[in-house]
Amino acid sequence: MTETGAPSPRTFAPAGPLRGTLRVPGDKSISHRAVMLGALAIGETRVTGLLEGEDVMATAAAMRAMGAQVEKRGDEWRIHGVGVGGLLQPHAALEMGNSGTSTRLLMGLLASHAITAAFTGDASLSKRPMGRVIEPLSRIGASFTPSPGGTLPLMMTGASVPVPIEYRLPVASAQVKSAVLLAGLNTAGITTVVEPVATRDHSERMLRGFGAELTVEEVGGERVIRVRGEADLRPQTIEVPGDPSSAAFFIVAATLIEGSDLTIENVGLNPTRAGLIDVLRRMGATIEELDPREVGGEPVADLRVRHAPLTGIEVDPALAPSMIDEFPILFVAAALANGRTVTRGLDELRVKESDRLSAMAAALTAAGARVEETPDGLIIDGSAGEPLRGTSNARVKTHLDHRIAMSMAIAGLVSRDGIDIDDTRPIATSFPAFTTLLDQATQ
């Protein structure tokens, strides 16, 4: 998040039903990867539906700094790539803002290029651990000088003769997997990632789309992903589907608010990302997939969501990787459900833009929900559809975290007295039009 100016607080008050049709911004994960791989292809990649939040713009600025042309013409983004191995030495530090994805994936990209780069970020990003990518990328031959604790600011020098590795992911992380695969693009031989638990597979899909030689096989219940290095990537025309993580806020709002009947168009339904929809349906949500189709190798549909009472459940920890970013808004749904919702296996939420377990427990408790925080999850006893009390004379702390801000905004719609949020500025990192769309849907 760009931390300029004073905080921008706002009260989100109770609202009427969500109706009509809306379209959420392009998928953030796919947008990052489209810019990066377009910058490594020879020729012009064209992208429509690119998310224009601050995070993706940080990726675009970094690729420009290393020689690619990235520009918008009308509704289309055009990227002229430099080819794998063709990245240039940036003249200044790469400013990552709040984007952990930009940072970790770009570190992977640079690890097999013989250039030196400095990475900087905002206060929130500078607390996030980078050791998880430094470790495998060091094996490839890159060298790093991070700040104490393995955080930003950080200086790195890529390997002049990178070495292909086989790396087993110690934690389920699409960012670490992607960093190693991207490093493998400019590394002679086969780079292998072993995934004990499947994570979102946008990198694999898009690498194949750009022409990389990539295979995925199941061995003993694990995913083994191999990419052949010194790849020649071909430019692509990409239509980015709507971001399911952004759609999640409107899906939950329409589910919770009586009388709602909302259609969200063009939502990406990649099975490695659709865990929230499965969980909400198990709780009783009415979510209908209209016109299912495939766009650019990704499954997409329009989602019709109608109000439905929810029942608390025990969420299978195995689903966590497929909905890791959606847990904050699921906690809001659980706070209004009938009965108890139990979540476990969410250690990863403690090292996101904020400690999302502690932040959401505190925020929901302040708004009148019954929440118990455990070491790796939350236990929430729902209100059986009764509105949350809301906050009075106290602002919910968002901790510069866009998902905390948007989740508590939705909680405000289903509260009695409204919920005061300390700062809405973080929302611009992923969903600049969030409040505008919310206002339109609830009019």
Buried (B, 14 or more C-beta within 10 A) or exposed (E): BBBEEEBBBBBBBBBEBBBEEBBBBBBBBBBBBBBBBBBBBBEBBBBBBBBBBBBBBBBBBBBBBBBBBBEEEEEEBBBBBBBBBBBEEBEEBBBBBBBBBBBBBBBBBBBBBBBEBBBBBBEBBBBBBBEBBBBBBBBBBBBBEBEEEBBBBBBBBBBEEBEBBBBEBEEBBBBBBBBBBBBBBBBBEBBBBBBEBBBBBBBBBBBBBBBBBBEBEEEEEBBBBBBBBBBBBBBBEBBBBBBBBBBBBBBBBBBBBEEBBBBBBBBBBBEBBBBBBBBBEBBBBBBEBEEEEEBBBBBBBBBBBBBBBBBBBEBBBEBBBBBBBBBBBBBBBBBBBBBBBBBBBBEBBBBBBBBBBBBBBBBBBBBBBEBEBEEBBBBBBBBEBEBBBBBEEEBBBBBBBBBBBBBBBBBBBBBBBBBBBBBBBBBBBBBBBBBEBBEEBBE
